[in-house]
Amino acid sequence: MKQWFILFTLSTWIFATGASLLAQKGQGRMGAPGIGVNLPQGSGKAKAGSEAAVETRSPRAAGPVIAANVDVSSRVAANPALSTVIQPLLPPGATIAAAAAGFRTQGQFIAALHVSRNLGIPFEQLKSELTENHPDSLGQAIHQLRPDLSRNTVRSEVRQARHQAEQDVDTAQLESKLSSNAALAAKAQSLLPAGTDLQAAAAGFENIREFLVAEHLARDLNIPFAQLKAQVAGTNPVPFKQAITTLRPDLSSATIKADLKTARQEAKADLEAAGEIGAEQKEAGER
């Protein structure tokens, strides 16, 4: 009996010791890092960069990007009004479809066209920075191609280009609306000085309602339309009230408020008569 007990105890000790050794040997894969683990070399930043590179190369990640690029190119090329507005910004001999290919959004494409024109940067060089394997932001691309510019100047150029792109889109929408609604176009034309081109006069305004309000204010207050437009739809636009105060300092605040209310009512009546009031109520608010 005593011999059996000793044999049992010895067997138990051998089994436990062997299990412990096996666990330690396999810890590299099953527990904390051990002999069987190859730790990645380099910093966490390098690891993040390599992971991003893998995701960029993966077909699954590239699929939606390619689809979006095709959509931007075809959408811009299929918009006659927008194509007309941005055509002068294209490099000589370039088509809109080819120039837009590769950009993530319509706004990015048009802003890049403006940056190229504003800063004298070849468009293809700028496009390469914005659309290839590891695309830069617009600000980063400008810095790469124009390292002589300060950071503040780059920020200012980006803001200006984006504002110009927004104006181009607004202008195209206005042109489409005026071209498709003869009654609205006739009314807007009648409010302008004789010989003024309607599409040129509307360019730069945020929407058709704002354009009509400006026309009525210019007519009602005897303010040259070009001067009022420069204030409310120029490079640094201001609200109508501020523009009128600048151009008609003889008017009191109460008078300006009343005149602005009247002009907005007149614009609303024009839109109702032309059957546009329902669509305009969904657009951006008035200034």
Secondary structure, DSSP 8 states (H G I E B T S, - for coil): -HHHHHHHHHHHHHHHHHHHHHHHHHHHHHSSS-TT-----S-HHHHHHHHHHHHHH-HHHHHHHHHHHHHHHHHHHT-HHHHHHHGGGS-TT--HHHHHTT-SSHHHHHHHHHHHHHHT--HHHHHHHHHSSS---HHHHHHHH-TTS-HHHHHHHHHHHHHHHHHHHHHHHHHHHHHH-HHHHHHHHHTS-TT--HHHHHTT-SSHHHHHHHHHHHHHHT--HHHHHHHHSSSS---HHHHHHHH-TTS-HHHHHHHHHHHHHHHHHHHHHTT-HHHHTTS----
